[in-house]
Amino acid sequence: MKIVADTGKCVGAGQCVRTAPELFDQAEGDGLVVVLNPEPEDALLPAVGEAVDLCPGRALSLLR
């Protein structure tokens, strides 16, 4: 699986960071999403799915 983040859609709410801090961060300047590990292990799939679902800007997607 691969996490894809569209910074053009990101609103900087930080839900992804709260949900999966081991996978996401926010850029210091603008607060936009930074994917720390674009190809996480399968055990993290539930956290990735929750982050995708909670993203208010719909900036995250998961490619399988």
N, C-alpha and C positions, 0 to 999 in steps of 0.2 A: 504494500500500500504506500501511497505517497500523499503528503499533505501539500495542498496548493493554497497560497494566500494571495488575494488580489488587493494590493494596497490602495488601489483606486476606489474600492468599495469600503475599505476599513474606516470606521468612525472613531477608533481609538478608545472604545469602551472598556477594554481589558478583560472581558469575560473569558477569553481564551486563556489568559495568563492565570486567572483565578481557578479555572477548571483544570488546567494541565501545565503548571509552571515548568515542568521538565521538558516541555515541547515548545512553549511559546514565551516570547518576551515582547516588550514594547520599545520602540526606538525612543531614545532620549529627547530628540528634538521635537518630533511631531506626535509621538505616542502611537504610531501605527504598528501593526503586528509585525513581528519578526519570528520566523519559524526557526527554532533552534535545531530541530532534528526532523528533516522532511520525510525520512523513511523510518519511522519508529517500528519497534518490535510489535508483534501481534498482541501481546499482553496489554498494550496501551490503547488498543482499538476502542474500548468503551469510553475512555477519556477523550479521545479524538472525536468520536461521534457526538459526545456531549458538547464539546467546544464548537463543533460545526453547527449543531442545533441552536446553541445559545447566542451565536454571533448576530448582533442586531443589524449589521451591515451586510450580512450574507457574503462576507469576504473569504470565508474558508470553505474548502471542499476537500474531499478525500477520494483519490483515484485508486481503484483496486485492480 
